[in-house]
Amino acid sequence: MTEQLEARELFRAAYENRYTWDKNFPGYTADVTVRQGNETHTAKVRVTENLSAEVSEIDDEQVKQSILEQVREIAIHRIRRSFEETHGKNTFTYGETDETGAVEILMGGKAEGDRYKVRNNEVCLVHRHIHGIVVTINTFGTHHTSEGYLSHRYHSVYHDVKTGELKGESEFEDNYEQVDNYYILTQRVIQAIEGDKQITTEFTFSNVTLLQPAVV
């Protein structure tokens, strides 16, 4: 498949428009409250300057792992990597344009089989193969900052790459606050969809404090 340079540049612009933390990000600490049904749990989180995550002051191991999973996922998406570092081994061609004006980008090379949609200089659909699972994420709303956009409302579906079996489906709503020079997630509401049931879990991060930069 011949690469279309216009498709590469369209995707590059949207990729570089994402909000990420710069190399001076010092890390942070926060209190976290988790609510699911009638249960409420509290803990403390710490994200270091190299974006490793820790959860403390909680005994429930299952809830602790759930918090850790969210904090790690948040940090992974804030890592700043150049376009060439992430997509240098991929090729890009146009797919279809949908009724909303979103342009489909089909991937070749290392990411063969993945696809994205770009609208208004933002990635509004991600369809990726990750460790035997096909992840499809549609984004319906974003936060805008002077340094790029952050996803606000989005829907994720997970299928087995071989069988096509549905492995999970969730709706997310994320809210951020600016702490000094950085935007930090302060609330994430997840509605896990299981058949006709919806299980809502709310993570609230408060008392967010940036760590002091390491002295060189």
Buried (B, 14 or more C-beta within 10 A) or exposed (E): EEEBEEBBEBBBEBBEBBBBBEEEBBBBBBBBBBBBEEEEBBBBBBBBBEBEBEBEEBEEEEBBEBBBEBBBEBBEBBEEEEBEEEBEEBBBBEBEEEEEEBBBBBBBBEBEEBBBBBBEEBBBBBBBEEEEEBBBBBBEEBBEEEBBBBBBBBBBBBBEBEEEEEBEBBBBBBBBEEBEEBBBBBBBBBBBBEEEEEEEBBBBBEEBEBBEEEEE
